[in-house]
Structure formats: C-alpha cells, structure tokens
C-alpha cells in the first residue's frame, strides 16, 4: 500500500499541472518597442507585448517626444488580425494625437487596450499607422505617410495545450518509470531475502535431521550395548 502512494501522488500532480496550464495563458510576457518613428526632432515609439493569446486583452503604449516645436495634425493606427480563410479583420483603432502642439523637450504618453479575438489565427497582430505632422517655423516641413508595423504575435493555443499536456504526460511517464525501477529493486531485494531465509530453513532442517539421526543412532547403540551386557554369558565361579 505504501508503494502506491507515490504513484497516486504522481497522478494527482499530472492532472493538476494540466488544469493549471490554462491559467498561464492570461499572463502576458515581456513588452518591447514594436515600432519606432525617429525623424531626429520627433521620436515616437509603440510598445506592446511580444506575444499574446486568443481572447486576451493587451496593453499598447505610445510615447512621443519632440526636440523642437512641432504640430501634429493626426496620428492614428488601425490594428488588424487574420481569421478563417485568411480574412483580414480590424480589431481596434488607436487615435493617438490630433491637432496637437508638442513643445521642445516635451514628452507625451498614452495607453490603449486591444482585445485579441478568440478566433484570431496564430501569427501576427499588425497595425497600419497614418500620420501627418510638421515642424513649426518660417518654412514648414511636412511629414506624412502610412506605415505597417507588428503589434504582437498570437500564440497557437491548441498547440500549446497539446505541448503542455505532452510534457505533463512525459513527466508522469518518467515518474512511473522511476516507481517501477524502485519496485523492481525492492522485489529483487525481497526475493534475495526470501531465498536466504529458504536456504537457512533448509540448512536448519538438515541440521535437525542430522541431530535426530544422531540421537536415533546413539539410542540404538545404547540399547544394543545394554542388550549385549544383559545377554552376556555368566562366567562360572568356583
């Protein structure tokens, strides 16, 4: 019964690990700068998680900093993903700045939430950035364009679940192998002890048999001696 306790504990831990593994999906990994726009006098960075899970809400941060007086007409982005049949689907809109003056040395930061659809295909969540701004001065210098950038990477939930289940089963199999090896060693030890006890019992039985044989032989010798003494012819005396 005691040998079954580690086995039962391993089974409980196996199913506990499989159930707990789904909780880890809600934990976002490290964040990084996924897009950077640097014109020397104007720096903008978009920061997002390196990866996400379907159904997860991620936080996207946009930083802007100017080293001279600039005017931002607009900065916005449309965030999209791919669904079944590789259909491009817009899942969020980021309106960062519009008709906004940014002074020299001024920093501006904004936070946004983007919900990853449950049916988003594994792969990139990407954005299309549109912006128009100019440097203030006698001669206005305009910068206007449309850029595409990676927001985050959607993990394959089904694959990760299978992989974690495989790892748990593989660990469980290793525990079973260790338990089997331990039981086999215990069985070999018990078998050796049983053989030793059997050999000792045989030796003891042989010793008892020899003792009985010795007693019987001695008894026969004693009886024979007594009979010879009793039956010895009497010597006539004069």
C-alpha positions as CSV (number, residue, x, y, z in Angstrom):
1,X,0.0,0.0,0.0
2,X,2.8,2.4,0.8
3,X,4.3,1.8,-2.6
4,X,1.1,3.1,-4.3
5,X,1.2,6.5,-2.5
6,X,3.9,7.9,-4.8
7,X,2.0,6.6,-7.8
8,X,-1.3,8.2,-6.7
9,X,0.5,11.5,-5.9
10,X,2.0,11.5,-9.4
11,X,-1.4,11.0,-11.0
12,X,-2.9,13.9,-8.9
13,X,0.0,16.2,-9.9
14,X,-0.4,15.2,-13.6
15,X,-4.0,16.4,-13.7
16,X,-3.2,19.5,-11.6
17,X,-0.5,20.5,-14.0
18,X,-2.8,20.1,-17.0
19,X,-5.5,22.2,-15.4
20,X,-3.1,24.9,-14.1
21,X,-1.5,25.2,-17.6
22,X,-4.5,27.1,-18.9
23,X,-4.1,29.8,-16.2
24,X,-0.7,30.7,-17.7
25,X,-2.4,31.9,-20.9
26,X,-3.7,35.1,-19.3
27,X,-0.1,36.1,-18.3
28,X,1.4,38.4,-20.9
29,X,5.2,38.1,-21.5
30,X,7.7,40.9,-21.8
31,X,6.9,44.1,-23.7
32,X,9.1,45.6,-26.3
33,X,9.2,48.5,-28.8
34,X,7.3,47.1,-31.8
35,X,7.5,50.4,-33.8
36,X,9.8,53.4,-33.7
37,X,9.5,56.6,-35.7
38,X,12.6,58.8,-35.4
39,X,12.9,62.0,-37.5
40,X,15.6,63.5,-35.3
41,X,13.4,66.2,-34.0
42,X,10.4,63.9,-33.3
43,X,10.5,60.4,-31.7
44,X,7.5,58.1,-31.4
45,X,7.5,54.6,-30.0
46,X,4.8,52.0,-29.8
47,X,5.3,49.4,-27.1
48,X,3.3,46.2,-26.9
49,X,3.7,42.6,-25.5
50,X,5.9,40.3,-27.5
51,X,3.2,37.7,-27.6
52,X,-0.5,37.2,-26.7
53,X,-3.2,34.6,-26.5
54,X,-6.6,34.5,-28.3
55,X,-9.2,36.2,-26.1
56,X,-6.5,38.2,-24.2
57,X,-6.6,41.9,-23.7
58,X,-3.2,43.5,-24.2
59,X,-2.0,47.0,-23.3
60,X,-0.4,49.1,-26.0
61,X,1.6,52.2,-25.0
62,X,2.5,55.1,-27.4
63,X,5.3,57.6,-26.4
64,X,6.1,60.8,-28.3
65,X,8.9,63.3,-27.7
66,X,10.0,66.4,-29.6
67,X,13.3,68.3,-29.6
68,X,11.8,71.3,-31.3
69,X,8.4,72.9,-31.8
70,X,6.1,70.6,-33.9
71,X,2.5,70.5,-34.8
72,X,0.8,67.1,-35.1
73,X,-2.2,67.1,-37.4
74,X,-3.1,63.5,-36.7
75,X,-1.5,60.2,-35.7
76,X,-3.7,57.1,-35.6
77,X,-3.5,53.4,-36.3
78,X,-5.8,50.5,-37.3
79,X,-5.0,47.2,-35.6
80,X,-5.9,44.0,-37.5
81,X,-5.5,40.2,-37.4
82,X,-6.2,37.3,-39.7
83,X,-9.2,35.0,-39.2
84,X,-10.5,31.9,-41.0
85,X,-9.7,31.8,-44.7
86,X,-7.0,34.4,-44.0
87,X,-9.6,37.2,-43.8
88,X,-8.1,40.5,-42.6
89,X,-10.2,41.8,-39.7
90,X,-9.8,45.1,-37.9
91,X,-9.9,44.6,-34.2
92,X,-9.1,48.1,-32.8
93,X,-8.4,51.7,-33.6
94,X,-5.8,53.9,-31.9
95,X,-6.3,57.6,-32.1
96,X,-3.1,58.9,-30.6
97,X,-3.0,62.6,-31.3
98,X,-4.9,65.1,-33.4
99,X,-4.3,68.8,-33.9
100,X,-1.8,68.8,-31.1
101,X,1.2,71.0,-30.5
102,X,4.3,69.4,-29.0
103,X,6.9,71.7,-27.4
104,X,10.6,71.2,-27.4
105,X,11.6,68.7,-24.7
106,X,8.0,67.7,-24.1
107,X,7.0,64.1,-23.7
108,X,3.6,62.6,-24.2
109,X,2.3,59.1,-23.4
110,X,-1.0,57.3,-23.9
111,X,-2.2,53.8,-23.1
112,X,-4.7,51.7,-25.0
113,X,-6.3,48.3,-24.7
114,X,-6.6,45.9,-27.6
115,X,-8.7,42.7,-27.3
116,X,-7.4,39.7,-29.3
117,X,-10.4,37.8,-30.7
118,X,-10.9,34.2,-29.7
119,X,-10.9,33.1,-33.3
120,X,-7.8,35.0,-34.3
121,X,-5.4,32.8,-36.3
122,X,-1.9,32.2,-34.8
123,X,0.5,34.7,-36.1
124,X,1.0,38.5,-36.3
125,X,-1.4,41.1,-34.9
126,X,-0.3,44.1,-37.0
127,X,-1.2,47.8,-37.4
128,X,-1.3,50.4,-40.1
129,X,-0.1,53.8,-38.9
130,X,-1.1,57.0,-40.5
131,X,0.4,60.3,-39.5
132,X,0.8,63.9,-40.6
133,X,2.9,66.5,-38.7
134,X,5.2,69.4,-39.4
135,X,8.0,71.4,-37.9
136,X,7.0,74.9,-36.9
137,X,9.0,77.7,-38.5
138,X,9.2,80.1,-41.3
139,X,9.3,77.2,-43.7
140,X,7.0,74.4,-42.6
141,X,8.4,70.9,-43.2
142,X,5.7,68.2,-43.5
143,X,6.0,64.5,-42.8
144,X,3.1,62.4,-43.9
145,X,3.0,58.6,-44.6
146,X,1.3,55.2,-43.9
147,X,3.4,52.6,-42.2
148,X,2.7,49.0,-41.3
149,X,4.1,47.5,-38.1
150,X,3.9,44.4,-35.9
151,X,1.9,44.8,-32.7
152,X,2.3,41.3,-31.1
153,X,2.4,37.6,-32.0
154,X,-0.7,35.4,-31.3
155,X,0.3,32.0,-29.9
156,X,-1.3,28.8,-31.1
157,X,-3.4,27.9,-28.1
158,X,-4.4,24.4,-29.3
159,X,-0.7,23.5,-30.0
160,X,0.4,24.9,-26.6
161,X,-2.2,22.9,-24.8
162,X,-1.2,19.7,-26.6
163,X,2.5,20.5,-25.9
164,X,1.9,21.1,-22.2
165,X,-0.3,18.0,-21.9
166,X,2.5,16.1,-23.6
167,X,5.1,17.5,-21.2
168,X,2.9,16.6,-18.3
169,X,2.4,13.0,-19.6
170,X,6.1,12.6,-20.4
171,X,6.9,13.7,-16.8
172,X,4.3,11.3,-15.5
173,X,5.8,8.5,-17.6
174,X,9.2,9.3,-16.1
175,X,7.7,9.1,-12.6
176,X,6.1,5.8,-13.4
177,X,9.5,4.5,-14.7
178,X,11.2,5.6,-11.5
179,X,8.5,4.0,-9.4
180,X,8.8,0.8,-11.5
181,X,12.5,0.8,-11.1
182,X,12.2,1.3,-7.3
183,X,9.6,-1.5,-7.1
184,X,11.7,-3.8,-9.2
185,X,14.7,-3.2,-6.9
186,X,12.5,-3.8,-3.8
187,X,11.2,-7.0,-5.4
188,X,14.8,-8.2,-6.1
189,X,15.8,-7.4,-2.6
190,X,12.8,-9.3,-1.2
191,X,13.5,-12.2,-3.5
192,X,17.1,-12.4,-2.2
193,X,15.9,-12.2,1.4
194,X,13.3,-15.0,0.7
195,X,16.0,-17.2,-0.9
196,X,18.3,-16.5,2.1
197,X,15.5,-17.5,4.5
198,X,14.7,-20.6,2.5
199,X,18.4,-21.6,2.4
200,X,18.6,-21.0,6.2
201,X,15.5,-23.1,6.7
202,X,16.8,-25.9,4.6
203,X,20.1,-25.8,6.5
204,X,18.3,-25.8,9.8
205,X,16.1,-28.7,8.7
206,X,19.1,-30.6,7.6
207,X,20.8,-29.9,11.0
208,X,17.7,-31.0,12.9
209,X,17.5,-34.2,10.7
210,X,21.2,-35.0,11.4
211,X,20.6,-34.4,15.1
212,X,17.6,-36.8,15.1
213,X,19.7,-39.3,13.2
214,X,22.5,-38.9,15.7
215,X,20.1,-39.4,18.6
216,X,18.5,-42.4,17.0
217,X,21.8,-43.9,16.2
218,X,23.1,-43.2,19.7
219,X,19.9,-44.7,21.1
220,X,20.3,-47.8,19.0
221,X,23.9,-48.1,20.1
222,X,22.9,-47.7,23.8
223,X,20.1,-50.2,23.5
224,X,22.4,-52.7,21.7
225,X,25.1,-52.2,24.3
226,X,22.6,-52.9,27.1
227,X,21.3,-56.0,25.4
228,X,24.8,-57.3,24.9
229,X,25.6,-56.7,28.5
230,X,22.4,-58.4,29.7
231,X,22.8,-61.4,27.4
232,X,26.4,-61.9,28.1
233,X,27.0,-65.4,29.3
234,X,27.7,-65.6,33.0
235,X,31.1,-66.9,34.0
236,X,31.1,-69.9,36.5
237,X,33.0,-69.2,39.7
238,X,34.5,-71.9,41.8
